[in-house]
Amino acid sequence: MKKSIRKRICTVLLATVLLLTGVLAGCGDDTPGGGTGTAQAEYAVILKTLSNDFWATMKTGIEEEAEKQGVTVDIFAANSEEDTEGQLRILENCIAKGYKAIGVAPLSPTNLLNGVAQANQKGIYVMNIDEQMDMETLKNVGGSVIAFATTDNVAVGEQAANYIVGKLTAGGQVAIIEGKAGNASGEARKQGATETFRAATGVELVASQPADWDRQKALDTAASILQQYPDLDAFYCCNDTMALGALQAVKNAGKLSRVLVVGTDGAAEAIESIRAGELTATIAQDSAEIGATSLRKMIEAVQSGAAIDPEAQPETIPVEAYIVEQDTVG
């Protein structure tokens, strides 16, 4: 691993500080020019939201890479993870502005497809970040992306489940708190965890229920599962927001010392909870590197003058995830 876990955790915490001090203010503006670059920026990136550490850290990674590469980049984000139409408007505004390449982390597999096709028609390269678009439908509307940079979310689910299985030396009952139904990254994490739990000797997957990425819904869902399965040994949650909700349910039930709770993303609050001896672990995605990788690919496409071809199969660029637990949190 090229970077130490300590350095990655510091990046998460730094991004959180920047977010809280208002440095990121205005980045959700629908109008190009409201981002971090200048009016002359050749590159733009549209993230899901900046209210989550994962995306704030990705923003930091993009900015640091832009400085290394000697380019300017404007960064935008939707107002919330439900604002699919607002995110499309941001993309349309970026197309009108005339960037040479635009990176997009779509809120759904389909909400930006027509915008991507419009961008391609104007000769603008599009990079797919984190949440994969519906590639078949994108091709049908005449759109294409140069590449797809992401964490392998099936592997993330597998990694989390294997970690839990390793802790349950005598076997036991486990449950999954899923994300939003139909969300590609959440479904992939659930798939990886489900297959691993079912293949493990002595481990029983007793429940797998969605909580829509929401902390309160996760608390309620976890509380219901704990009532139904009082001997439950562990939760795997498909993001850290839900993990913290599930953790609260475990604490409310007086079972903090016996029920493991493992989350996903490496959010600052989750890391602090691990440091405090409450949350068991998180599978941390290196969102800063996902952002940096995406910008490098955009620059490469612009400099090479690569053809924009809806028939071409885009490259998938995986970025490694890593476990943060009390022994490694520092």
Buried (B, 14 or more C-beta within 10 A) or exposed (E): EEBEBEEBBEBBBBBBEBBEEEBBEBBBBBBBBBBBBEEEBBBBBBBBBBBBBBBBBBBBBBBBBBEEBEBBBBBBBBBBBBBBEBBBBBBBBBBEBEBBBBBBBBBBBBBBBBBBBBBBEEEBBBBBBBBBBBBEEBBEBBBBBBBBBBBBBBBBBBBBBBBBBEBBEEEBBBBBBBBBEEBBBBBBBBBBBBBBBEEBEEBBBBBBBBBBBBBEBBBBBBBEBBEEBEEBBBBBBBBBBBBBBBBBBBBEBEBBEEBBBBBBBBBBBBBBBBBEEBBBBBBBBBBBBBBBBBBBBBBBBBEEEEEBEBEEEBEEBBBBBBBBBBEBBE
